[in-house]
């Protein structure tokens, strides 16, 4: 079993280099470990032989009997729990991989992967057990070694999902959220390599509620680190090639299209624009994606892409993506209705006083849509009025929001109360529906006690309409 395709992944991290550079010069008491019966004499002699050699000599020695040395490296890692020995051998795997000799990287890597024929847990389980080591150097070395093994493994090789998900967990919930920017940059490089493998993208997304937010948070930070932003965009771009993920991302992260449009419009670096536009192209290319297209239109994407397509770009694929998106949007504009605009606001959960809300004609023409599917939209609006059914929880959640989010939520409450009043006014069946669902009715009326004057006014107005029309039903 050999590596099917090989492209060396070398970490760009002076911090990582500063941690690992001294390792090979630190003596490891291999003989002492043999005397204490922690290792066999043969294992200790083999490790000591490698230890005193320069990197090219190490590679030649391993190459002389790859199976023997690969087996012994893993055997020692399984036996010893001494940090000096663990660092030494993990660094050996990393250093032989990153050696400039074109043959060097493949020697030990191939040997370790060959052991999978004997035991399907090898070599991955042996390296993965160090991911939760408290020693930062060991954690970084093991995550790097495991990454290069995973991305180099043949597609036919069986790899435990747990191994991959544990590595993703370390990267996203520790490295990417670290206050140490060196760890963040280290982690994002591992992530973009792993996400280049289609099957790993599926594993990542199956834990998206834990793994994706730290990645997305990096995109929302006003970082001046261009390369960090590029790798972040690259990681999300890779995810967007999965159809399921491309559908779910705009649904779960409702501001992602607006964010990417802003990046496309404002970035001066073509490589940033290229990734942002290509990701948007993946979003808009999903079949039966009318709701996503409506969000593009709501965010004035036609104007943005008309401006972008006039700029001079060196990348032909970027030009093609811009043309594809603009053609799709121009076709959609022809069929866009005022109710489509309303649905866009509803899907984004971001309402504003756009023309449909105050148009009597809009409500006369579209009010019956609010009772379709057992009053689905009507109920959806009411549920958006509160952050939680528990009043104390709702207060806690509201106070944890940013000032901008609080303003949007209260604006939503005011507009939705207004709209509910219009539904009640023009759709008598909605009153009967509320009478059968008193908790929904109470949610509206309770907002008459809101501290926000606009919300209080609209809730009072809707309650008055509800009461006055109740006698006519």
C-alpha positions as CSV (number, residue, x, y, z in Angstrom):
1,X,0.0,0.0,0.0
2,X,1.6,3.3,-1.1
3,X,0.5,6.9,-1.1
4,X,-1.7,7.4,-4.2
5,X,-1.0,11.1,-4.6
6,X,1.5,13.2,-2.8
7,X,1.7,16.9,-2.1
8,X,3.8,17.9,0.8
9,X,2.0,19.9,3.5
10,X,4.6,22.0,5.4
11,X,3.3,24.1,8.3
12,X,4.1,27.8,8.0
13,X,4.7,28.5,11.7
14,X,7.9,30.0,13.2
15,X,6.3,29.3,16.6
16,X,5.9,25.6,15.8
17,X,9.5,25.5,14.4
18,X,10.8,27.2,17.6
19,X,9.2,24.5,19.7
20,X,10.4,21.5,17.7
21,X,13.8,22.6,16.5
22,X,15.6,21.9,19.9
23,X,14.0,18.4,20.2
24,X,16.5,16.5,18.1
25,X,19.4,17.9,20.2
26,X,18.0,16.8,23.5
27,X,19.3,13.4,24.7
28,X,16.8,10.7,25.4
29,X,17.9,8.0,27.9
30,X,16.9,5.0,25.7
31,X,19.2,2.7,27.5
32,X,17.8,3.7,30.8
33,X,14.3,2.9,29.5
34,X,15.6,-0.5,28.5
35,X,17.2,-1.1,31.9
36,X,13.9,-0.2,33.6
37,X,12.1,-2.7,31.3
38,X,10.0,0.0,29.7
39,X,11.5,-0.9,26.4
40,X,13.3,-4.0,25.0
41,X,17.0,-3.7,24.4
42,X,16.4,-4.1,20.7
43,X,13.9,-1.2,20.7
44,X,16.2,1.0,22.7
45,X,19.2,0.3,20.4
46,X,17.1,1.1,17.3
47,X,15.9,4.4,18.7
48,X,19.3,5.3,20.0
49,X,20.8,4.6,16.5
50,X,18.4,7.0,14.9
51,X,18.8,9.5,17.6
52,X,22.5,10.2,17.0
53,X,22.1,10.6,13.2
54,X,21.5,13.6,11.1
55,X,18.1,13.8,9.3
56,X,19.4,12.4,6.0
57,X,21.2,9.5,7.8
58,X,17.9,8.8,9.7
59,X,16.0,8.6,6.4
60,X,18.7,6.2,4.9
61,X,18.6,4.0,8.0
62,X,14.8,3.8,8.0
63,X,14.8,3.2,4.2
64,X,17.1,0.2,4.7
65,X,14.3,-1.6,6.6
66,X,11.2,0.5,6.5
67,X,8.9,-2.2,8.0
68,X,11.2,-2.7,11.0
69,X,11.6,0.9,11.9
70,X,8.0,1.8,11.3
71,X,6.9,-1.0,13.6
72,X,9.4,0.0,16.3
73,X,8.5,3.7,16.2
74,X,4.8,2.9,16.9
75,X,5.7,0.2,19.4
76,X,7.8,2.6,21.4
77,X,5.1,5.3,21.2
78,X,2.6,2.8,22.5
79,X,4.8,1.7,25.4
80,X,6.3,4.8,26.7
81,X,4.6,7.7,28.5
82,X,7.7,9.8,28.8
83,X,7.4,13.2,27.2
84,X,11.0,13.3,26.0
85,X,10.7,10.1,24.1
86,X,7.2,11.0,22.7
87,X,8.4,14.4,21.5
88,X,11.5,12.8,19.9
89,X,9.5,10.2,17.9
90,X,6.7,12.5,16.9
91,X,9.3,15.0,15.8
92,X,11.0,12.2,13.8
93,X,7.8,11.6,11.9
94,X,7.4,15.3,11.2
95,X,11.0,15.9,10.3
96,X,11.4,13.0,7.9
97,X,8.1,14.2,6.2
98,X,9.3,17.8,5.8
99,X,12.8,16.9,4.7
100,X,13.8,18.6,1.4
101,X,14.9,15.3,-0.1
102,X,12.2,14.2,-2.5
103,X,12.4,10.6,-1.4
104,X,12.6,11.4,2.4
105,X,8.9,12.3,3.1
106,X,7.6,9.1,1.6
107,X,9.9,6.6,3.4
108,X,8.5,6.6,7.0
109,X,5.1,7.8,6.0
110,X,4.6,4.8,3.6
111,X,6.0,2.5,6.3
112,X,3.6,3.7,8.9
113,X,0.6,3.5,6.6
114,X,1.6,0.0,5.5
115,X,1.0,-1.2,9.0
116,X,-2.7,-0.6,8.4
117,X,-2.7,-3.9,6.5
118,X,-1.8,-5.7,9.7
119,X,-4.0,-3.7,12.1
120,X,-6.7,-1.3,10.8
121,X,-6.2,1.0,13.9
122,X,-2.6,1.7,12.9
123,X,-0.9,4.1,12.6
124,X,-3.7,6.5,13.5
125,X,-4.8,5.4,17.0
126,X,-1.2,5.4,18.2
127,X,-0.7,9.1,17.2
128,X,-4.3,10.2,18.1
129,X,-3.9,9.2,21.8
130,X,-1.5,12.2,22.2
131,X,-4.1,14.8,21.1
132,X,-5.2,15.3,24.7
133,X,-1.7,15.4,26.1
134,X,-1.2,18.4,28.3
135,X,2.2,19.2,26.8
136,X,1.6,21.8,24.1
137,X,4.5,20.6,21.9
138,X,3.2,17.0,22.0
139,X,-0.3,18.2,21.2
140,X,0.9,20.2,18.2
141,X,3.3,17.5,16.9
142,X,0.6,14.7,17.2
143,X,-2.0,16.9,15.5
144,X,0.4,17.7,12.7
145,X,1.6,14.0,12.3
146,X,-2.0,12.8,12.4
147,X,-3.0,15.3,9.7
148,X,-0.2,14.3,7.3
149,X,-1.0,10.6,7.8
150,X,-4.8,11.2,7.2
151,X,-4.4,13.4,4.1
152,X,-1.8,10.9,2.7
153,X,-3.7,7.8,3.3
154,X,-5.1,6.0,0.2
155,X,-8.8,6.5,-0.4
156,X,-9.4,2.8,0.1
157,X,-8.0,2.8,3.6
158,X,-10.5,2.4,6.4
159,X,-10.2,5.2,8.9
160,X,-12.2,5.5,12.0
161,X,-14.6,8.5,12.1
162,X,-13.7,9.0,15.7
163,X,-10.0,9.6,14.9
164,X,-11.0,12.3,12.4
165,X,-13.6,13.9,14.6
166,X,-11.3,14.0,17.7
167,X,-8.7,15.8,15.6
168,X,-11.3,18.3,14.3
169,X,-12.4,18.8,17.9
170,X,-8.9,19.7,19.1
171,X,-8.4,22.1,16.1
172,X,-11.7,23.9,16.4
173,X,-12.4,24.0,20.1
174,X,-8.8,24.6,21.3
175,X,-6.5,25.8,18.6
176,X,-8.9,28.2,16.7
177,X,-10.2,29.8,19.9
178,X,-6.9,30.1,21.6
179,X,-5.7,33.5,22.8
180,X,-2.3,32.5,21.3
181,X,-2.5,33.7,17.7
182,X,0.2,31.3,16.8
183,X,-2.0,28.4,17.8
184,X,-4.9,29.8,15.8
185,X,-2.7,30.1,12.6
186,X,-1.3,26.6,13.2
187,X,-4.9,25.2,13.6
188,X,-6.4,26.8,10.6
189,X,-3.6,25.3,8.4
190,X,-4.4,21.8,9.7
191,X,-8.1,22.4,9.1
192,X,-7.9,23.5,5.5
193,X,-5.8,20.4,4.7
194,X,-8.2,18.0,6.3
195,X,-11.2,19.6,4.6
196,X,-9.6,19.0,1.2
197,X,-10.7,15.4,1.7
198,X,-14.4,15.0,0.8
199,X,-15.1,12.2,3.3
200,X,-13.6,14.3,6.1
201,X,-15.9,17.2,5.2
202,X,-18.9,14.9,6.0
203,X,-17.4,14.1,9.4
204,X,-16.8,17.7,10.2
205,X,-20.3,18.7,9.2
206,X,-21.9,16.0,11.3
207,X,-20.6,17.9,14.3
208,X,-21.1,21.4,12.8
209,X,-22.8,22.9,15.9
210,X,-19.5,22.5,17.7
211,X,-16.9,22.6,14.9
212,X,-18.2,25.4,12.6
213,X,-18.8,28.3,14.9
214,X,-15.1,28.8,15.9
215,X,-14.2,28.8,12.2
216,X,-17.0,31.2,11.3
217,X,-16.0,33.5,14.2
218,X,-12.5,33.9,12.7
219,X,-14.2,35.2,9.6
220,X,-16.1,37.8,11.6
221,X,-13.1,39.1,13.4
222,X,-11.6,42.3,12.1
223,X,-8.2,40.6,11.7
224,X,-5.4,42.3,9.8
225,X,-3.8,38.9,9.2
226,X,-4.5,38.4,5.5
227,X,-3.2,34.8,5.4
228,X,-5.4,33.8,8.3
229,X,-8.4,35.2,6.5
230,X,-7.4,33.5,3.3
231,X,-7.1,30.1,5.0
232,X,-10.4,30.6,6.8
233,X,-12.2,31.4,3.6
234,X,-10.5,28.5,1.9
235,X,-11.8,26.1,4.6
236,X,-15.4,27.3,4.2
237,X,-15.0,27.2,0.4
238,X,-14.0,23.6,0.6
239,X,-17.0,22.8,2.8
240,X,-19.3,24.5,0.3
241,X,-18.5,21.8,-2.3
242,X,-20.7,19.5,-0.3
243,X,-24.3,19.9,-1.5
244,X,-25.9,19.4,1.9
245,X,-23.5,21.9,3.5
246,X,-24.1,24.4,0.8
247,X,-27.8,24.2,1.5
248,X,-27.5,24.3,5.3
249,X,-24.9,27.1,5.7
250,X,-27.2,30.0,4.6
251,X,-30.0,28.5,6.6
252,X,-28.1,28.1,9.8
253,X,-25.8,31.2,9.5
254,X,-28.3,33.7,8.2
255,X,-25.7,36.5,7.7
256,X,-23.2,34.4,5.7
257,X,-24.4,35.6,2.3
258,X,-24.3,39.3,3.4
259,X,-20.8,38.7,4.9
260,X,-19.5,37.1,1.7
261,X,-21.0,39.9,-0.5
262,X,-19.2,42.4,1.7
263,X,-15.9,40.6,1.4
264,X,-16.4,40.3,-2.4
265,X,-17.1,44.1,-2.7
266,X,-14.6,45.5,-0.2
267,X,-11.5,43.2,-0.4
268,X,-8.6,44.5,-2.4
269,X,-6.8,41.2,-2.7
270,X,-8.0,39.1,-5.7
271,X,-7.3,35.8,-3.9
272,X,-9.8,36.8,-1.2
273,X,-12.4,38.0,-3.7
274,X,-11.9,34.8,-5.7
275,X,-12.7,32.5,-2.7
276,X,-15.6,34.7,-1.5
277,X,-17.2,34.7,-5.0
278,X,-16.6,31.0,-5.6
279,X,-18.3,30.1,-2.4
280,X,-21.3,32.3,-3.3
281,X,-21.4,30.6,-6.7
282,X,-21.6,27.2,-4.9
283,X,-24.5,28.5,-2.8
284,X,-26.4,29.8,-5.8
285,X,-25.8,26.8,-8.0
286,X,-27.8,24.4,-5.8
287,X,-30.9,23.2,-7.7
288,X,-34.3,24.5,-6.3
289,X,-32.5,27.2,-4.3
290,X,-35.2,29.9,-4.7
291,X,-34.9,31.0,-1.0
292,X,-31.1,31.4,-1.3
293,X,-31.5,33.5,-4.5
294,X,-34.1,35.7,-2.7
295,X,-31.5,36.4,0.0
296,X,-29.0,37.4,-2.6
297,X,-31.6,39.8,-4.1
298,X,-32.5,41.2,-0.6
299,X,-28.8,42.0,0.0
300,X,-28.7,44.0,-3.3
301,X,-26.3,41.4,-4.8
302,X,-27.2,42.4,-8.4
303,X,-25.7,45.9,-7.9
304,X,-22.6,44.4,-6.2
305,X,-21.9,41.9,-9.0
306,X,-22.5,44.5,-11.7
307,X,-19.7,46.5,-10.1
308,X,-17.5,43.5,-9.6
309,X,-17.8,42.3,-13.2
310,X,-16.6,45.6,-14.5
311,X,-13.3,45.3,-12.6
312,X,-10.2,43.9,-14.2
313,X,-9.5,40.4,-12.9
314,X,-6.6,38.1,-13.8
315,X,-8.4,34.9,-12.8
316,X,-10.6,33.4,-15.5
317,X,-12.5,31.2,-13.0
318,X,-13.4,34.3,-11.0
319,X,-14.8,36.0,-14.2
320,X,-16.8,32.9,-14.9
321,X,-18.3,32.7,-11.4
322,X,-19.2,36.4,-11.6
323,X,-21.0,35.9,-14.9
324,X,-22.8,32.8,-13.6
325,X,-24.1,34.5,-10.5
326,X,-25.1,37.7,-12.3
327,X,-27.0,35.8,-15.0
328,X,-28.8,33.7,-12.3
329,X,-29.8,36.8,-10.4
330,X,-31.0,38.8,-13.4
331,X,-33.2,35.9,-14.4
332,X,-34.6,35.7,-10.9
333,X,-35.4,39.5,-10.6
334,X,-38.0,39.2,-13.3
335,X,-40.1,36.9,-11.2
336,X,-39.5,38.5,-7.8
337,X,-42.8,39.5,-6.0
338,X,-43.4,41.6,-3.0
339,X,-44.3,38.4,-1.0
340,X,-40.9,37.1,-2.1
341,X,-39.3,40.1,-0.4
342,X,-41.4,39.5,2.7
343,X,-40.3,35.8,2.8
344,X,-36.6,36.9,2.5
345,X,-37.0,39.0,5.7
346,X,-38.7,36.1,7.4
347,X,-36.1,33.6,6.4
348,X,-33.3,35.9,7.6
349,X,-35.3,36.8,10.8
350,X,-34.3,40.4,10.0
351,X,-37.3,42.6,9.4
352,X,-37.3,46.3,8.4
353,X,-40.1,48.7,7.5
354,X,-40.0,47.8,3.8
355,X,-42.9,48.7,1.6
356,X,-44.9,45.4,1.9
357,X,-45.5,45.9,5.7
358,X,-47.3,49.3,5.3
359,X,-49.1,48.4,2.0
360,X,-52.8,47.7,2.4
361,X,-52.7,46.2,-1.1
362,X,-50.0,43.8,-0.1
363,X,-52.1,42.4,2.7
364,X,-55.3,42.1,0.7
365,X,-53.4,40.2,-2.0
366,X,-51.3,37.9,0.2
367,X,-53.0,37.5,3.5
368,X,-54.3,34.0,2.6
369,X,-50.7,32.8,2.4
370,X,-50.5,33.2,6.1
371,X,-53.0,30.4,6.7
372,X,-51.5,27.9,4.4
373,X,-50.1,24.7,5.9
374,X,-52.1,25.2,9.1
375,X,-51.1,28.8,9.6
376,X,-47.4,28.0,9.3
377,X,-46.1,31.5,8.6
378,X,-48.5,33.0,11.1
379,X,-47.2,30.8,13.8
380,X,-43.6,31.3,12.7
381,X,-44.1,35.1,13.1
382,X,-45.5,34.7,16.6
383,X,-42.6,32.5,17.7
384,X,-40.1,35.1,16.6
385,X,-41.6,37.5,19.1
386,X,-39.8,35.8,22.0
387,X,-36.3,34.4,22.6
388,X,-37.5,31.8,25.0
389,X,-40.8,30.6,26.4
390,X,-39.3,31.0,29.8
391,X,-39.3,34.7,30.8
392,X,-36.1,34.6,32.8
393,X,-34.3,32.7,30.1
394,X,-35.5,35.3,27.5
395,X,-34.1,38.1,29.6
396,X,-30.8,36.4,30.0
397,X,-30.6,35.6,26.2
398,X,-31.5,39.2,25.4
399,X,-28.9,40.7,27.7
400,X,-26.2,38.4,26.1
401,X,-26.9,39.8,22.7
402,X,-24.8,42.6,21.2
403,X,-26.4,46.1,21.0
404,X,-26.9,45.7,17.3
405,X,-28.7,42.3,17.8
406,X,-30.9,43.8,20.6
407,X,-31.9,46.6,18.3
408,X,-32.8,44.1,15.5
409,X,-34.8,41.9,17.9
410,X,-36.9,44.8,19.2
411,X,-37.4,46.1,15.6
412,X,-38.5,42.5,14.7
413,X,-41.0,42.5,17.5
414,X,-42.5,45.9,16.5
415,X,-42.9,45.0,12.8
416,X,-44.2,41.4,13.5
417,X,-46.8,42.8,15.9
418,X,-47.9,45.2,13.2
419,X,-48.0,42.4,10.6
420,X,-50.0,40.1,12.9
421,X,-52.5,42.9,13.3
422,X,-52.8,43.2,9.5
423,X,-53.4,39.4,9.3
424,X,-56.1,39.5,12.0
425,X,-57.7,42.5,10.2
426,X,-57.9,40.8,6.8
427,X,-58.2,37.1,7.8
428,X,-61.0,36.3,10.2
429,X,-59.9,32.7,10.4
430,X,-56.7,33.8,12.2
431,X,-58.8,34.9,15.2
432,X,-60.4,31.4,15.5
433,X,-56.9,29.9,15.2
434,X,-55.6,32.1,18.1
435,X,-58.6,31.2,20.2
436,X,-57.7,27.5,19.8
437,X,-54.1,28.3,20.6
438,X,-54.2,30.7,23.6
439,X,-50.5,30.5,24.3
440,X,-49.8,32.2,20.9
441,X,-52.4,34.8,21.7
442,X,-50.8,35.5,25.1
443,X,-47.4,35.9,23.4
444,X,-48.7,38.9,21.4
445,X,-50.7,40.5,24.3
446,X,-47.8,40.1,26.7
447,X,-45.7,42.6,24.6
448,X,-48.0,45.4,25.7
449,X,-45.7,45.4,28.7
450,X,-42.6,45.8,26.6
451,X,-40.1,48.5,27.7
452,X,-39.6,49.5,24.1
453,X,-42.1,52.1,23.1
454,X,-42.5,51.0,19.4
455,X,-43.0,47.3,20.4
456,X,-45.5,48.4,23.1
457,X,-47.5,50.5,20.6
458,X,-47.7,47.9,17.9
459,X,-48.6,45.2,20.5
460,X,-51.4,47.4,21.9
461,X,-52.6,48.2,18.4
462,X,-52.7,44.5,17.4
463,X,-54.5,43.6,20.6
464,X,-57.1,46.2,19.9
465,X,-57.7,44.9,16.4
466,X,-57.9,41.3,17.8
467,X,-60.4,42.3,20.4
468,X,-62.6,44.4,18.1
469,X,-62.7,41.7,15.4
470,X,-63.4,39.0,17.8
471,X,-67.0,40.2,18.1
472,X,-67.5,40.0,14.3
473,X,-66.3,36.4,13.9
